[in-house]
Amino acid sequence: IRPDDLVFDEKSRRRARVIQRSPRGGKTVYHLQLTPALTIRRHFSNHLDNRIGGELRYRLDIRSMVLFKL
């Protein structure tokens, strides 16, 4: 999953836990825990204001996928 594949969607049933956030100008960098073993860093506009420990609802918008043969 690429960070830009994760899109904020307040109606989604998928939820990520906000574990850290850092303002960066007009955007905020969120560190999100999707599963106990998977965290991702994603930029969102400052209009989104989720607290550390809170939940952020999201959907996946995967437009291209790269697969490797193992």
N, C-alpha and C positions, 0 to 999 in steps of 0.2 A: 504494500500500500504506500503510495506516495502522499506526502502531506497535503498536496492540493486536491487529492481525491476525496478528502474528508470535507464535507460541506455542512455548515450550520443549518439545522432544520428543526424548528421548535415543535413540529408535529410528529417527528420521528419517534419510534419506540427505542431506537438505539441510543445508548447513553455512555458518555465518557466522564471520568472523574477528573476534575481540574486539580493537578498536583502542584503547579507553579504557574505564575504569570508575570510577565515583564513588559511594561510599556516601552514602545519604540516609535516615537513620533506619532504618526496618525494610525499606527497599528499596535496591537498587543500580541506578544508571543505567548502562547499557551502551551504548557506541557500537559498532555492528556493521557490518562491511563485508560486504554480501551479494554484490556483484559489484564488479569494479574501478571501476565508475562509480556505484555505489549504496551509500550508507551510511544507517543508520537509528539513531535513539536510542530505547531501550526500557527501561522499568523492570521489574525482576524482584525477587522476594523475596531476602532475604539468604541463604536456604538454597542458592541457586545460587551457586557459587563458581568462576567461570571466570577464568583469568589473561589478562592482556594478551598478545596474540600467539597465544593458544589458539583453539580452535574451539568453537562453541556449535551444537548440532543444533536445528533448528527445523522447524515445519510452518506453513503458512499456514491460517488459519481466517477466511476472508473471509465475513462475514455480509451485508454490504450493499456495493453498488458504485455509485459516482456516475460517470456517463459524460458527456462533453461532445462536442457535434458540432463538428468543425473545418471 
